[in-house]
Amino acid sequence: MKAITSIFNNIQCVANNHAGLESTYLSNKYNLYYIGKKGRTNKQEPKYLDIFETNLNDFSHIFISLSQPNFFGGVLSEDTLEKIKKLCDYKGKIGILCNDPRIKPVNAAEVIYNRFNKLDKNYINKFDLLLKKANYLFDGKDLNKFWNSKNYNKFTYFNYFKEIFKNKLMEPKYIEQNKLYNVVYYGDKRGSYREKQLLKYMPENDKNLLIGYKTKKINVSFIKKQKHKDLLNKLNECKVSLILCDKEHENNVITFRFYETLASNCLAAIPIEFDPNKELINDIILKDILYVKNKQDVINLSNSYSKKLIERQHNEYKRIMSI
């Protein structure tokens, strides 16, 4: 048997956000059990096991979805403590899913010891050994670049971002509708680099849109974050979507946003920093217009919007998904 868990968060078994998309896809694809705190939101899932009633050594493999060591209200959850104790004594194989440059693997036992004065040095040593023996599963080229480190020369390439969206999205098709916006960027506020990229590429006027990201530095329309099931419909109201990312993603990891946008009815504006060698797009016409170097390129792409280009983009999406 195999399972997936998250140490500082409760692993999710519903696909209504990116974290849930990851865990539910992996669970369905590889028949993984979920291990966490059994409760109201997951009680109907037969593969969800309560950590207090589960012997981890019944499982040959356990995959860890990384999460930040945040403690709501400054309180340590008992299921977090239980997961750390049982992982320290786990004898099987550990796979660590590397999916966010800001969420690195930490010695969870040491975090609990320093913050709450619980768990002793023995647990810290055991968890350190667990991290050293783990197999790091990464959907990119360079894990050291991703985490700004020199400690991860060995990892297993695991192209599951693409497979998640191949599994999740319906077959893309062109939809005839009025476009309310020229350019959209949707995402979280991730820091100064992404904001610099936004300032570089987002044209300023009320026919452009930010979703889930609010800034006073650019004069464009704004709406709150959309539920994932509503996001593609909102994207279809736009001509162009900016594929912005963190510095650590550039020339390294193909992000969810790339796949989502290619499958939508808006054209993907790909900053040249994201794919400097233009390796992702094969179509000669799209290769010439989708890659952008400044705001004017984005404006030109918006002005070029057409059914033919969207259909070419959908064909490119299908090609990528077939690889």
Secondary structure, 3 states (H helix, E strand, C coil): CEEEECCCCCCCCCCCCHHHHHHHHHHHHHCEEEEECCCCCCCCCCCEEEHHHCCHHHCCEEEEECCCCCCHHHCCCHHHHHHHHHHHCCCCEEEEEECCCCCCCCCHHHHHHHHHCCCCHHHHHHHHHHHHHCEEEECECCHHHHHCCCCCCCCEECCHHHHHHHHHCCCCCCCCCCCCEEEEEECCCCCHHHHHHHHHHCCCCCCEEEECCCCCCCCCEEECCCCHHHHHHHHCCEEEEECCCCHHHCCCECCHHHHHHHCCCCEEEEECCCCCCCCCCCCHHHHHHCEECCHHHHHHHHHCCCHHHHHHHHHHHHHHHHC
